[in-house]
Amino acid sequence: MELSTIKLHNTCQTGKAENQITLDDDYNVPDYRPDIIRIIRQQGEIKFDEVKPTLGAVWVKGKLVFRVLYRSDQENGKISCLKGELPFQEKINVEGMTEYEPVRVNGEIEDLTVGVIHSRKLNLRAVVALHACVEAPDMQMITTEVQWEEECRQRQKEVEISELLFAKHDTCRQRNEIVLPSSKPNIREILWKSIELRNVGSHLDGKGIHLSGEVLLSILYQEEEEPDRIQWYETTVPLDCNTEIELENGKLEQNIFYKIQIDNVSKELEVKPDYDGEERMLVLDMLIHTYVRAWQERPVQILEDVYSLEKNLYPSWKTVMLERLLIKNDALCKVTEQVELEENQEKILQICSCEGKAYIDRVEQRENGIFVEGTLEIHILYITTDDQMPVGASSKLYPFEQLIELPRTKLPVRIEQECNIVQLSAAMLDQARAEVKAVIGVNVLAFAQEKFEHITEIKEEPLDMEEVLQMPGVVGYVVNKGDTLWNIAKAYHTTVEAIMEINQRKNEELQVGDKLLIVKGI
């Protein structure tokens, strides 16, 4: 007797942990930078230098890179900037982890405060959340049928599943050269920069997944000839990069769906001379780190039970958890809010840029769908009406919520969610107010999880003929609650087909109280 099996691939989350650390340090202003009078805007990002998995923990080594835009003590070049970093090393305990398992680590700054101790020293305090997730390949062997020289009866169940085809980390690189328009003066120094991905989408092509969208680039800079004059330039470049897919047969099958997560984006922007030797060319270099997974929906036959009229068969069962896709939904949530400046803030002359980031705070499965709550963080940078403080900034937090319809099911549901900013803009209403309009993409992937019993082993023994002969040859049977033709046939040593033929039944459906005539099959 031989069991026919198939392999089903998936990933199993073997460990997950989160650490919250506080970075608190003083930073001395470099000698080549002017004294600080007042801070206008601060910005930070987490960069990892090394991620080292060990037994039961992950060691993370990285740095918090910060940028500060401030009002200086100089009359020429009133606005200045500085860049620095705070290194850190942290141990994240992950129960059950080994040093050979792949681990994904990402970090986000929950709070960043920059204070002025005096004109040459800053105090930086940041709360950083570090997330570690260990996902290992999970392969399950599912029994589909029995191959046996002798005759046996098999009960199979066809189920729809979502099988993981692959999961991989990839890096996409994009490089753009942007020349300032003729109406803009040459660049002496970039004081502030903003590089954000907007309206990111993807689609399958012949070789892999193609990422598309926009890269919104904004810079605040000093003119080359007149350092006291501040200039602003904003442009968009198309996002155009690919991540390759490696499949066993080299072809994309039908019923494929996928998810691509952007874990981190490394962005570098520098000024280079153009063909005339003038500082007018911006070189943008981006490394987009992605995590790509693809699944295929397909039917699978599962061997649930087996018996024979020639021998006694004793199967052993094992429980397996299988998933099938419920929804893959990319919803859009619109947010419209007004930003009002504080009384002590300089008035708006012209809005330069509106930066933002969206977070998901809570996900709740409800009877009518998946309810998502989040926060939109926006930062507006603007030119003021005050010549002594030519640049101002305002930051606000706004809540958003979205309900995503979910097919009704009594099964447990596993939900994966993320959000991103599709569109974001700010328009000046008057010198003290601006209107912010945002479109937030809320992407949800939901799987229904169901347990099945399948046969992993079958032991066979000869029939006890004396016991079989003692069984009555003909039985009248009244159907009870929960009875099936399969269970009745197995218990009375016959077949489903024989019962249906004798009782002239056209289908296997039974009702409580039905009367059946059963003839022993030996």
Secondary structure, DSSP 8 states (H G I E B T S, - for coil): -EEEEEEEEEEEEEEEEEEEEEEEEEEE--TTS--EEEEEEEEEEEEEEEEEEETTEEEEEEEEEEEEEEEES-SSS-EEEEEEEEEEEEEEE-TT--TTS-EEEEEEEEEEEEEEEETTEEEEEEEEEEEEEEEEEEEEEEEEEEE-SS--EEEEEEEEEEEEEEEEEEEEEEEEEEE--TTS--EEEEEEEEEEEEEEEEEE-SSEEEEEEEEEEEEEEEESS-TT-EEEEEEEEEEEEEEE---SSSS--SSEEEEEEEEEEEEEEEEEE-TTS-EEEEEEEEEEEEEEEEEEEEEEEEEEEEE-SSEEEEEEEEEEEEEEEEEEEEEEEEEEEEEE--TTS--EEEEEEEEEEEEEEEEEEETTEEEEEEEEEEEEEEEES-TTS-EEEEEEEEEEEEEE-----SS-EEEEEEEEEEEEEEEEEETTEEEEEEEEEEEEEEEEEEEEEEEEEEEEEE--HHHHHHS-SEEEEE--TT--HHHHHHHTT--HHHHHHHTT-SSS---TT-EEEEE---
